[in-house]
Amino acid sequence: MLFASLLIAVAAYLLGSIPTGYLLVRLFRHQDIRSAGSGNIGATNVLRSGGKGLGAATFLLDMLKGSAAVYFGGLLGVLLAPNTPLRTMQAVAALCAVLGHMFPVWLGFRGGKGVATGFGVFLVAAPWAALAAISVFALVLVLSRYVSLASILGSISFPIFAWFLVSGPRPPVFIAVQFAVAFLIIAKHHQNIRRLLRGQESRFGASQKKETA
């Protein structure tokens, strides 16, 4: 089990650490997204700095790499540790993929905030809860136009939805990772939280010289 867990952890981290937003902006606009807007490599900053198409592509690819990490992590778990619960191995892959996105080795461990990748990992591991949480995200975004607030509330809601919507075995690691990923995403938004409390956070679609979300 130890070897399988380490292999899954490393593979999921490396897959999650692919800096899709950075690569897309480099490829199509010949710019470093880290020098634009908030400096974040995630979908929101890419959208604001690189255009709607690149922003949507970044969200989709970040989501897909998270889903792929959990899917293939589960397969490796079945092959290498058949006596270990599938969801335990999926949870290991989910956490490491999100950590890879947030702290990619390729960019000096300065990555995104994990919303799209977090959605992707749980779309495989806990699909109904993930869809419910992304619905909260969408609703809060429509009502408030704060991407950060939508991300925070969506993350908070996920473990709650998972508690009620996930059926079958729920190993302790599986439950712990749900809360860990939610905490990591919220922690990554600490500057946004400060701006929200001060009333200085920029709304989605707002035209400003320098975006900070």
Summary of the structure (lengths in Angstrom):
residues: 213
radius of gyration: 16.9
end to end distance: 40.6
largest distance: 55.5
contacts: 776
relative contact order: 0.14
helix: 75%
strand: 0%
